[in-house]
Amino acid sequence: MTNERKKIISYLVVVIILFGGGVGFGYYIWGMDKQKKPDYKKYLSKTIDYISNIEKDNQGFIKQIKRLETDIAATKKDVKAAQIQFDAQAKSLQDKSASFEKEKEQLQAKIDRLTNELNPVKENIVEVKSPAGEEKKPVEQEVKSTVSGEKDPAKQEVQSPASEEKIPLEEKRGN
């Protein structure tokens, strides 16, 4: 039992020391300041300054918000005006594109019709012999399509009396 009593006494001593230390520390923290009275005017002036700073910041933020709202409204108006302009330009470009497509189809039809008219003429061309007995060969010429930019060869006979005989320019002036 003596062992048990020593254990109990040691626990009590530890608890008493901890309790005494807590009381002493608490008095040191809270009890020492009790002798001085708090300066309520100082705390009140700090609080007033803090509140006035918050109000100034709030007024600045309100002005900023109003300025941003006007900027947003102006930007929305500009966006709407630009959207209307872009829509009008897009419609105009679509109309022009449609008219160009129509014109392209008309020109392609005209080219097809002229090509169909040219084919029988090509078939009816008879080879002609020159007076010197030379046979003229058909000359290929390239025909450029203005619509699609493609080249279609067309064969035609070309006779030029001037190409057989070349007369210098000086002799012609002298006659």
Secondary structure, DSSP 8 states (H G I E B T S, - for coil): -HHHHHHHHHHHHHHHHHHHHHHHHHIIIIIGGGGS---HHHHHHHHHHHHHHHHHHHHHHHHHHHHHHHHHHHHHHHHHHHHHHHHHHHHHHHHHHHHHHHHHHHHHHHHHHHHHHHHHHHHH----B-TTS-B---EEEEEE-TTT--EEEEEE----HHHH----HHHHHH-
